[in-house]
Amino acid sequence: MPTKIWLSSPHMGGAEQKYVAEAFDTNWIAPLGPNVNAFEKAIEENLGNGAHVAALSSGTGAIHLGLELLGVGAGDEVLCQSFTFSASANPILYLGAKPVFVDSEADTWNMSPVLLREAIVHRIKNYKKPKAIIAVHLYGMPYKVDEIREIADEFEIPVLEDSAEALGSTYKGDRCGTFGDIGILSFNGNKIITTSGGGALVSKNKTYKEKAVFLATQARDDAPHYQHSHVGYNYRMSNVLAGIGRGQMEVLADRVAARRANHAFYFDALNGHKKITFLPEPDGCFSNRWLSCILTPSYEMREKIRTTLLEENIESRPLWKPLHLQPIFNDYEQFMDGTSETLFERGLCLPSGSNLTTEDLERVVSNIKNVIA
């Protein structure tokens, strides 16, 4: 059996062990400490744009806290991009709210401004104004920031920016994660940098960060004893994992460059084949190319490539199955035009880790060419 090629595996830079060792040497084995503060500062410096960052245990937790900070509660509706991972929408249900799914547009594969407006008008007329919008930078490609923000401002609905896959991506020169009223990041093991498990809440509003930290540490009141006036959560990142994050932030630019180089390799090798197409970067967009994705002419071709790669011990994955097609979500309101369903049927994510070798990439391409020849 050939050596396994993973879709997106963790890639350590070397400095992580130093910061983790410091946590052990100083006995800061807790969800607070110097590494947490330094990791948050490193992210804030990278994002710029007045961002304040709270390091948390997961991106999902960050979405949960973000929605709560935006006032989402039981019975409310939240507009959510359908073409994304379930973690974008699960926290809506945590709060007793209801998702309203919005389809994608073909330029970025992200939330369609046209359908977003249609959904808002429909829900205001038939129910009540949605409480928030969750827009996602899918696979590192920025969504149509200006158009989404214009609509959100027109109807006075806050935006939660799911930047879990887009650390290092930019739109018109500004970093993804800084466009929403609240943004979130993920440092899961498969992301562009990782803390093993972890995430962050981002906002230009410092009060949101302070409230997020309060809620993430069991909402303990300022008292000499344990006193609680609010429901809290155990969502704070540990000082040990933040040490990994500090080391990872030092190599973020290298990781983005490597992922983009992977995409360029696939593009140069496969774009001339009529059966394979790629998502280009629209004007103003710079994608970290977290995952390199291709579109095939059909479901059958996608599956033939995927299974062939699998037989050669190469991991690939279909594009996200839209949430409105998922059993847990398919009864909720949805505004669709078929874009995400077509992308799911035809699209495939190729191995994209920053630690792939040229030999790995050539092996992937060779097997794909054998299928489409």
N, C-alpha and C positions, 0 to 999 in steps of 0.2 A: 504493500500500500504506500503510495507517495506521501510525503510529509504533508500534514494538514496546513491548509491556508485558511485563516480565519477571516470573517467578515470585517471585524474591527476590534482588535485586541488591545489591552492596555500596553502602554509604551513608557517605561520609566526613563528619566533623564539622568539620574545619578545623584542629584542633590537631595532627593526625597529622604534617603536614609539618615542624612545628617540632621534634618529637622525632626524626624521621628525619634532619633536617638536623644535629641535634646529634651523631647517630651518625657522620655523614660528617665533620663538622668536627673531631671528636675522634678519628677513625680507629678507632672501635669497630665494625668491620665483621666481627663474629665471633659465635659462639654463646655469648657471655657479654658482660657490660657493664652500665652503669648503667640502660639501658632495661629489660633483663630483670628486674633486681632491683626496679625501680620498678613494672613491670607486675605482677609477682607480688604485691607489696605492695598495689597497687590492687585486685586481685581478692580478696585475703585480707580487706581492709577491707570490700569489698562483701558478701562471703559471711558474714563474722562467724563466730560459733559455733566459734571456735577452729581455723579452717581454716588449713592450711599448703598452699602451692601451688607446683608446679614447672611452669614454662612449657616446653612441648615443641613439636616440629615438626608434630604432628598429634594429633587426638583418637584416631585409630587406634593411634598409637604409645603414647598414654597408656593405652589398654585393654590393649595388649600388656604394658607394664611393670607395670600394675596386677595383671594375672593372675599374672605371674611373682612379684611381691611377695607375693601371696596363696598361693604355693606350688604353683600349677598346673604340671603337667609332662606328659610323654608318658604316654598311657594313662589319664589322669584324665578325668572327665566334668565339664562345666560346664553348668548350667541356664541357658538363655538365652531371653529373650523372642523369639518368632518374628516378631511384627509390628514390624519395624524395618529399618533399612538394614543391608546386609551387613557394614559395618565393625564392627558390634557383635559379630559372631561370627567374622570372619576371624582375629582374633588367637588364638582358641582353637586353630585349626588350625596357626598359626605355632608353637605350643608342643607340637604332637604330641598334643594333647588332643582330646576329642570333645564336640561340642555336643549337648545334649538340649533340644529345643525345647518351649516352653510357650506355650499360646495366651493370648489376651487376654480381658478381661471388658468388658462394654458400657458401664460407667460412666465409664471413663477411656480405654479402648482399650489399656490397658497390661496387664502380666502378671497373669493370674488367680491370686489366692491359693489358690483351691480346687484348680486344676489343678497349681499349684506343689507343694502338699502331696502330691497324688496322685503326682506325678512323683518326689518325694524318697522316699516310702515304697516305690514300685515299684523304684527303682534300688538302694536299700539292700538290698531283699529279693533282687534278681536279679543285682546286680553288685557295687557298693560305693557308699559314700556320696559324692555329688558334692562336688567341691572348692570350688565357688564358684557364686554366682547373679549373673547379669547382668540387672538390671532397668532399663528405659528409661522416661524421661519423654517420651513421644512427642508431637511437635509442640508441646512446651512444657507439656503437661498432666501434672502430677505423678501418678505411679503411687500405688497404695494403700500408702503408706509404712508405716503402723503394722502392717497385716496382714502385709506382706512381711517386715518386721523381726521380728515375733513368730514367724513360721515359721522364719526364718533362725536366730534365737536358740535356738528349741526344738531344732533339729537341729545347732546349732553349725556353721553354714555361713556364711562371710563373704559380704557383698553388695558387688558392684562396681556402682556407681550411674552409669549412662550418662546424663549430663546434657548431652549434646552439643547438644540442641535447647532446653535449658531454662534458660539463664542469665537471671536476672531473675524466674523463677517461684518461688513459695513454697508451702509446705505447712504449715498451722497457724502461719504467721508466720515460719518458718525457710526459708532459701534452699535451693533445689535445688542439689545438688552436695555437700551436707554431711551427707547421711543414710546413705550407705554407709560400709563400712569403708574403701573407696577410692571416690572420685568422679572423673569425667572431664568435661572441657569441650571444645568444639570452636570454633575461630575460622576455619573454612573460609569461603570467599568468600560463601556464601549464608546464613551464620548471622546471628544478631541483631546481633552485632558481629563484625568480622573483622580478622585480621592478614594477610590474603591467604591464607596457609595456616598453620595452627598449632593447638595444643590445650594442655591442661593436665591435670595429675594433682592431685587434691585429697585431703587426708586430715587428720583431727584428730591423727593420729599423726605427729609430726615426723620420726620415724625413716623412715617410708615416703617422705616427701619427699626426705630426704637420700639414701636408697638409690636413688630414682628418678633424681635428678640424677647420681649416680655411674654408674648403668647407661647413662644417656642420653648420657654423654660418654665412651663407649668403655671404661667400667670401668677407668680408669687408676688404678693403685695409687699411694699416696703415696710417691714415690721421685723422685730427681733425673733419672732416665732413664725411658724408657717401659717400664713393667712392668705386666703384666696377669695377674690370677689368676682372672678371671671373663670370661665372654662379655659384651661390651658392645654398645651400639648408638649410632648417630649420630642421636639424637632430640632434642637440645636446640634450643630456639628461638633464632634469631639476634637480635642486638641491634637490627638494623634493623627487623625485623618486630615486635619488642616495642615499638618506638617507635610504630608504627601502633596497636598495642594500647593503649598509654597514652592516645593521643588518643581512641580509641574508647570506652574506659572512662568518659571524661568525659561522653559523651552516651548512655550505656547507658539511663538512666531515660527519656530522650526517645524512644529507639528502642522500648522496651517500650510506652510510651504510644501511639506511632504504630501499632504492630502491633495493639494492642488496639482502637484506633480503627478500623482497617481491618475487623477482625472485627465490631465493632458496626455499622459501615455495612452490611456484607453481611447481617448478621442482621436489621437493621431493614428492609432492602429485600426480603429473600427469605423470611424465616421464615413469612410469612403464606401462602405457597404450599405446599399439601399435598405437592407433589412434592420439596420441599427441606427437609432437617432439619439441625440443627447439634448439636455436642457441647457440652452445658452444663458449667459448672464445678461439680463436686461441693462440698459443704460443706468448708471448710478449704483448698480449692485456689485458687490464683491463678496463672493461666497467662499466660506472656508472649505467647501466641498467635503463636508464631513463624511458623506457616503457618495461614491460615484455611481450614478444610476443611468441605465439605458432604457430605451423604449424599443420594443420589438413589434412586428406587424400584427401579432395575434397572441392570444392566451396559449395556444398550442406551441408556438415558437418559444415563448417565454419559458414554458415548462420543459421543453426539450433542452434548452440551454441550462436551466437550473438543475435538472436531473443529471445531465451529462457532467456538469461541474461536481455535483454531489458524488457521483461515481468515481471521480478523480480526487476525492477528498478535499474539495474546494467548497467552502461555505459561501453561499449567496442567499438572497432573500427577496421575495416579491415586495414591491412597494407596499406601504401601509394599506391594509384593508380599511376602507372608509368606515367611520364609526356608525354612520346611519345604517350600515349593513350588518353591524355586530348584534348578536342576539340580545345583549343587555340594553342596547340603545335603540333598536329599530322601531319602537313604538312612539318615539318622541318626534316633535315637529321638525320638519326638514325642508330646506329650500335647495333643490338640486337641479342640475341640467345635464348630468351624466359625465361630467369631466373626470371626477375622481374615480368613478367606476371603470372608465376606460383606462386610466392610468394604472389602476390596480391590476387589471386584466393583462396589460401589455408590458408593465414595467418590472425591472429587476435591479436590485442593489448588488454591486460587485464588491469583492474584497477591497477594502479602502484604508486599512491600517497604516499609520505612519511608519511602522517598522517593516513593511513589505520590501522585498528586494526586487531588483530588476528581473531576476530569474523567476520570482513568484508572479510578477505581472505578465511576463512572457508566457508562462504556463497557463494563466487564465485566458489570455488572448488567443493562444493557440487552440485551446479547447472550444472557445466560442466560434472561431473561424471554421473549425471542423464541422460544427453543427450547421452553420449558415452557408457553407460552400455549396 
